[in-house]
Amino acid sequence: MAEIVGRADEISAVETLLSDAVQGRGATLVLRGEAGLGKSTLMEHALRTGRERGLRILRVTGVQAEVQISFAGLDHLLRPLRLAPSAAESPYHRAIELIDRLGGAPDPILLTVEDAHWLDVSSWETLAFLGRRVESDRIAVLMAVRDGEDIDRRLAAAGLPELRLESLAAGDAGTLLDRTAPGLPEALRTRVLSESAGNPLGIVELAAAVARSGGSALLPSSLPLSARVERSFNDLVAHLPSASRQLLSIAAFDDGSDLDEILRVAAVLDGAEVPADAIQPAVTARLVTVGEQYDVRFRHPLLRSALRQRAAPGTRREIHAALAEVLAGQPDRQLWHRASAVPGPDEEMARELFATALGAAQQNAVAVALAAAARAVQLSADPAERGSRQIWACDLAHEQGDSATVRRLLAEIDESALRPADRARLIWIREV
């Protein structure tokens, strides 16, 4: 099993919890943090270590669909013990009864609860009571919860010890990246570290994508997320009201951050004004922040990418078209959204985008230049112009040392449509 990078203190805390339980000093620990920070990885480490030390494992994962069913989570947790159904109806009495039963077991016990925020209230209160009273028993309780103001209130009432997972420090993030994708060109390495923002899951998944596809994998318009990453971040959004989800989706495609702008776009889509308070559930869940200037910021860039990736093609075009309408007075920004809303080849739009790509390249904004060129290629109605733009993008990627992108672009070129000069450039690029 590979070493867990950058989590020495957290691993020590988990292993101390297990050691103390074996010695009859039971305790509870709640792991907190955003998606992808490693709560599940630490939980798996605890399970593996617990088995090695002879603890009996009981585990459950909170399920949103069962959150209204009293004691559903607790019953699932205890099912392997084949205990007779309890007649106690209060969480307190169930907790005392459970401590008596587990405390007398021949082996120490490890209770693990993933997604504990989705436990039904009765199960949560039972385990919270139990977690505060096992200090003289061979019982360890390890829970994992997401972030959010609602979780703050639940944990404050429970009074359980917490261990918050933060993003990896820069050095640890670099170590994890180099272990996952050694030898990345410095420009790609910097982009992966920037986009992942110290999130271990993001580092691993983006590094794998870049290793496969080169720098094109990190274009702003197409940051690739695996199903695992997308699911992790989309799960954070699933429970929000529909109006909040819509605002987050608009914000994900908006190249700006102004809340009033996002609300105007929502009004175009809905045909009616959307109240500013519709964003508050996302703020409460700590998915975004809204500053004093009413600017909306995602707390993690991967959430924005997950929202973009999950949107249906029709929805994406509708949002871009609405953004283009709202941004009528800002032609530079409007161009991107007009181009993204176009359903098919449009040579005039392709020329506008390619002009933007040329300007971005002159300013050394390589990612922007490649993104604009890629969309210009998609919209090109003239095969010869399409080939010329593809070759230009190859040249730019080659200058950046991004051989994976160069190879991908070369494979997409229709050589039969090229002008003589472009064909000569293509031969030169292939030889280089």
C-alpha positions in Angstrom: 0.0 0.0 0.0 1.5 3.4 -1.0 2.3 5.9 1.7 -0.4 8.5 2.2 1.4 11.8 1.4 1.1 14.8 3.7 -1.1 13.3 6.3 1.3 12.2 9.0 -0.5 14.0 11.8 -3.8 12.7 10.8 -2.6 9.1 10.5 -1.0 9.4 14.0 -4.4 10.6 15.4 -6.3 7.7 13.8 -3.7 5.1 15.0 -3.8 6.6 18.5 -7.6 6.2 18.5 -7.2 2.5 17.7 -4.4 1.9 20.2 -6.3 3.5 23.0 -9.4 1.5 22.2 -7.4 -1.8 22.4 -6.2 -0.7 25.8 -9.7 0.1 27.1 -9.6 3.9 26.5 -12.3 4.3 24.0 -12.9 7.5 22.1 -14.5 9.1 19.1 -13.0 11.1 16.2 -14.8 13.0 13.5 -12.9 13.6 10.2 -14.0 16.8 8.4 -13.2 18.3 5.1 -14.3 19.0 1.5 -14.5 16.3 -1.1 -11.3 14.7 -2.3 -9.2 15.7 0.7 -8.7 12.1 1.8 -11.3 11.3 4.4 -12.1 8.0 2.8 -8.4 7.2 2.4 -7.9 7.7 6.2 -10.9 5.7 6.9 -9.5 2.8 4.8 -6.2 3.1 6.6 -8.1 2.9 9.9 -10.0 -0.2 8.8 -6.8 -1.9 7.6 -4.9 -1.0 10.7 -7.8 -2.0 12.9 -7.9 -5.5 11.4 -4.2 -5.9 11.9 -4.6 -5.0 15.6 -7.4 -7.4 16.1 -10.4 -5.0 16.3 -13.7 -6.1 15.1 -15.0 -3.8 12.4 -18.6 -2.5 12.1 -19.1 0.0 9.4 -21.9 1.9 7.7 -22.3 4.7 5.1 -25.0 7.3 5.5 -27.5 7.3 2.7 -29.6 10.4 1.9 -32.5 8.3 0.8 -32.8 6.9 4.4 -32.3 10.1 6.3 -36.0 10.2 7.3 -36.1 6.6 8.6 -35.4 6.4 12.4 -32.4 4.2 13.4 -31.9 3.1 9.7 -28.2 3.8 9.9 -27.7 2.3 13.3 -29.6 -0.9 12.3 -27.3 -1.3 9.2 -24.2 -0.7 11.4 -25.2 -3.4 13.9 -26.6 -6.0 11.4 -23.3 -8.1 11.4 -23.8 -8.7 15.1 -27.2 -10.3 14.6 -28.4 -8.6 17.8 -32.1 -8.9 18.9 -34.1 -5.8 17.9 -33.9 -3.2 20.7 -37.1 -2.1 22.3 -35.6 1.3 23.3 -37.0 4.2 21.4 -34.8 7.0 22.7 -31.3 7.5 21.3 -29.9 7.8 24.8 -31.2 4.4 26.0 -30.1 2.8 22.7 -26.6 4.2 23.2 -26.4 2.9 26.8 -27.7 -0.5 25.7 -25.2 -0.6 22.9 -22.2 0.3 25.1 -23.1 -2.6 27.4 -23.3 -5.1 24.5 -20.2 -3.9 22.7 -18.2 -3.3 25.8 -18.6 -6.9 26.8 -17.5 -8.3 23.5 -14.3 -10.5 23.4 -12.6 -8.2 20.9 -12.2 -4.4 20.8 -14.6 -2.7 18.4 -14.1 -0.1 15.7 -17.3 1.6 14.5 -16.8 3.6 11.2 -19.4 5.8 9.7 -18.8 7.4 6.3 -21.0 10.3 5.1 -22.2 10.6 8.7 -24.0 13.8 7.7 -26.6 11.6 5.9 -27.4 9.5 9.0 -30.9 9.7 10.2 -31.3 11.9 13.3 -32.0 9.0 15.7 -28.8 7.1 14.5 -26.7 10.2 14.7 -27.9 11.0 18.3 -27.4 7.5 19.4 -23.8 7.4 18.1 -23.1 10.8 19.5 -24.3 9.7 23.0 -22.2 6.5 22.6 -19.2 8.5 21.4 -19.2 10.7 24.5 -19.4 7.7 26.9 -16.9 5.0 25.7 -13.8 6.4 27.5 -13.7 3.2 29.7 -14.6 0.7 27.0 -12.6 -1.0 24.1 -14.6 0.9 21.5 -13.3 3.4 18.9 -15.7 5.4 16.8 -14.5 7.1 13.6 -16.8 9.2 11.5 -16.4 11.2 8.3 -18.5 14.2 7.4 -18.5 16.9 4.7 -18.2 20.6 5.5 -21.1 22.9 5.9 -22.9 25.2 8.4 -25.5 22.5 9.0 -22.7 20.1 10.0 -21.2 22.8 12.2 -24.5 23.0 14.2 -24.8 19.2 14.4 -21.2 18.7 15.6 -21.5 21.6 18.1 -24.5 20.0 19.6 -22.8 16.6 19.7 -19.6 17.8 21.4 -17.4 15.2 19.6 -13.7 15.7 18.9 -13.0 16.8 15.3 -10.0 16.4 13.0 -10.2 18.8 10.0 -8.5 17.9 6.8 -7.0 20.8 4.9 -5.5 21.0 1.4 -2.0 19.6 1.0 0.9 22.0 1.6 2.7 23.0 -1.6 5.6 20.6 -1.0 3.3 17.6 -0.3 1.1 18.4 -3.3 4.3 18.5 -5.5 5.4 15.2 -4.0 2.1 13.5 -4.7 2.1 14.9 -8.3 5.6 13.7 -9.0 4.7 10.2 -7.7 1.6 10.1 -9.8 2.9 11.5 -13.1 6.7 11.8 -13.0 8.5 13.9 -15.6 5.7 16.3 -16.5 6.9 19.4 -18.3 7.1 22.3 -15.8 4.2 24.2 -17.5 1.8 21.3 -17.1 3.0 20.5 -13.6 2.3 24.1 -12.6 -1.2 23.9 -14.1 -2.1 20.7 -12.4 -1.0 22.0 -9.0 -2.9 25.2 -9.6 -6.2 23.6 -10.8 -6.1 20.9 -8.0 -5.5 23.5 -5.3 -3.9 21.0 -3.0 -6.8 18.5 -3.3 -5.2 15.0 -3.3 -7.9 13.4 -5.4 -7.8 16.3 -7.9 -4.0 16.0 -8.1 -4.1 12.2 -8.8 -6.9 12.4 -11.4 -5.7 15.5 -13.2 -2.2 14.1 -13.3 -3.4 10.9 -14.9 -5.4 12.9 -17.5 -2.4 15.1 -18.4 -0.2 12.1 -18.7 -2.6 10.6 -21.2 -3.6 13.8 -23.2 -1.0 16.4 -22.6 -1.8 20.1 -22.0 -5.0 20.0 -23.9 -6.4 18.1 -20.9 -6.2 21.3 -18.9 -7.8 23.8 -21.4 -10.2 26.0 -19.5 -13.1 24.7 -21.6 -12.4 21.0 -21.1 -10.8 20.3 -17.7 -11.3 16.5 -17.6 -12.6 14.9 -14.5 -13.0 11.1 -14.0 -16.3 9.7 -13.0 -15.0 9.4 -9.4 -14.0 13.1 -9.1 -17.2 14.3 -10.8 -19.4 12.2 -8.5 -17.5 13.4 -5.4 -18.1 17.0 -6.2 -21.6 16.6 -7.7 -22.8 14.9 -4.6 -22.2 18.1 -2.7 -24.7 19.9 -5.0 -27.4 17.2 -5.2 -29.2 18.2 -2.0 -29.5 21.9 -2.9 -32.7 23.6 -4.0 -33.1 23.7 -7.8 -32.7 27.5 -7.9 -29.3 27.2 -6.1 -28.2 24.5 -8.4 -29.1 26.6 -11.4 -27.1 29.6 -10.1 -24.1 27.3 -9.5 -24.3 26.0 -13.0 -24.4 29.5 -14.5 -21.4 30.5 -12.3 -19.5 27.5 -13.5 -19.8 28.7 -17.1 -19.5 32.4 -16.4 -16.0 33.8 -17.0 -16.8 36.5 -14.5 -17.9 36.3 -10.8 -20.5 39.0 -10.3 -23.6 37.7 -8.5 -25.9 40.3 -10.2 -24.6 39.1 -13.6 -25.3 35.5 -12.7 -28.8 36.5 -11.5 -29.5 38.3 -14.8 -28.5 35.2 -16.7 -30.9 33.1 -14.5 -33.7 35.6 -15.3 -33.1 35.2 -19.0 -33.3 31.4 -18.7 -36.3 31.4 -16.4 -38.1 34.4 -17.9 -38.5 35.8 -14.4 -36.4 37.5 -11.8 -34.4 35.2 -9.5 -33.8 36.5 -5.9 -30.3 36.9 -4.6 -31.1 34.7 -1.6 -31.3 31.7 -4.0 -27.4 31.4 -3.7 -27.5 31.2 0.1 -27.9 27.4 0.4 -24.7 27.0 -1.6 -23.0 29.4 0.7 -24.3 27.6 3.8 -23.0 24.3 2.3 -19.6 26.1 1.9 -19.5 25.4 -1.9 -19.1 29.1 -2.8 -18.4 32.4 -1.0 -20.1 35.7 -1.8 -17.8 38.6 -1.0 -18.5 42.2 0.0 -18.6 43.2 -3.6 -21.1 40.4 -4.3 -18.5 38.3 -6.2 -19.2 34.6 -6.3 -16.1 32.3 -5.8 -16.0 28.6 -5.8 -14.3 27.2 -2.8 -12.6 24.7 -5.0 -11.9 24.9 -8.8 -12.7 21.2 -9.3 -16.4 21.9 -8.3 -16.7 24.4 -11.1 -15.3 21.8 -13.5 -17.6 19.1 -12.2 -20.6 21.3 -12.8 -19.5 22.1 -16.3 -18.9 18.4 -17.1 -22.3 17.2 -15.7 -24.3 19.7 -17.7 -26.2 18.3 -20.7 -25.2 19.8 -24.1 -28.5 21.6 -24.5 -28.2 23.1 -21.1 -24.6 24.3 -21.8 -25.7 26.0 -25.0 -28.7 27.7 -23.3 -26.4 29.0 -20.5 -23.8 30.3 -23.0 -26.5 31.9 -25.1 -28.0 33.7 -22.0 -24.5 34.8 -21.0 -23.9 36.2 -24.5 -27.2 38.1 -24.2 -26.4 39.6 -20.8 -22.8 40.5 -21.9 -23.9 42.4 -25.0 -21.9 45.4 -23.8 -18.7 43.4 -23.3 -17.7 42.1 -26.8 -14.5 40.4 -25.7 -16.2 38.3 -23.1 -19.3 37.9 -25.2 -17.4 36.3 -28.0 -16.5 33.1 -26.0 -20.1 32.6 -25.0 -21.4 33.3 -28.5 -18.9 30.7 -29.8 -20.0 28.1 -27.2 -23.7 28.6 -28.1 -23.2 28.0 -31.8 -24.6 24.6 -32.8 -22.6 23.9 -36.0 -19.8 25.2 -38.3 -19.6 29.0 -38.6 -16.6 30.3 -40.5 -17.1 33.9 -39.4 -17.2 32.9 -35.8 -14.1 30.7 -36.3 -12.2 33.7 -37.8 -13.1 35.8 -34.7 -12.0 33.1 -32.4 -8.7 32.5 -34.2 -7.9 36.2 -34.1 -8.4 35.9 -30.3 -6.1 32.9 -30.2 -3.4 34.9 -32.1 -3.7 37.8 -29.7 -3.6 35.5 -26.6 -0.4 33.8 -27.9 1.3 37.1 -28.4 0.5 37.8 -24.7 1.9 34.4 -23.7 -1.6 33.3 -22.6 -1.0 29.8 -24.0 -3.9 28.0 -22.4 -6.3 30.7 -23.7 -4.8 30.6 -27.1 -5.1 26.9 -27.4 -8.7 26.9 -26.1 -9.7 29.6 -28.7 -7.9 27.8 -31.5 -9.6 24.5 -30.5 -13.0 26.0 -30.7 -12.1 27.8 -33.9 -11.2 24.5 -35.5 -14.5 23.0 -34.4 -16.4 25.8 -36.0 -14.3 26.0 -39.2 -16.5 25.5 -42.3 -13.5 25.8 -44.7 -11.4 22.6 -44.5 -8.2 24.4 -45.6 -8.6 27.0 -42.9 -9.3 24.3 -40.4 -6.1 22.6 -41.3 -4.1 25.8 -41.1 -5.5 26.5 -37.6 -4.7 23.0 -36.4 -1.1 23.4 -37.6 -0.8 26.7 -35.9 -2.0 25.1 -32.6 0.6 22.3 -33.1 3.4 24.9 -33.4 2.2 26.6 -30.2 2.0 23.3 -28.3 5.4 22.3 -29.6 6.9 25.6 -28.4 5.6 24.7 -24.9 7.2 21.3 -25.0 3.8 19.6 -24.9 4.4 16.6 -27.1 1.2 14.8 -26.1 -0.9 17.6 -27.4 1.2 17.9 -30.6 0.7 14.2 -31.3 -3.1 14.4 -30.7 -3.5 17.4 -33.0 -1.4 15.8 -35.7 -3.6 12.8 -35.7 -6.7 15.0 -36.2 -5.4 16.8 -39.3 -6.9 16.0 -42.7 -3.7 16.3 -44.9 -5.7 16.1 -48.2 -7.3 19.5 -47.4 -4.1 21.4 -46.7 -2.7 24.2 -48.8 0.9 23.5 -50.1 2.5 25.8 -47.5 0.6 24.2 -44.7 1.5 20.7 -45.9 5.2 21.7 -45.8 4.8 23.0 -42.2 3.1 19.7 -41.3 6.0 17.7 -42.7 8.5 19.9 -40.7 6.5 19.4 -37.5 6.4 15.6 -38.0 10.1 15.5 -38.6 10.8 17.6 -35.5 
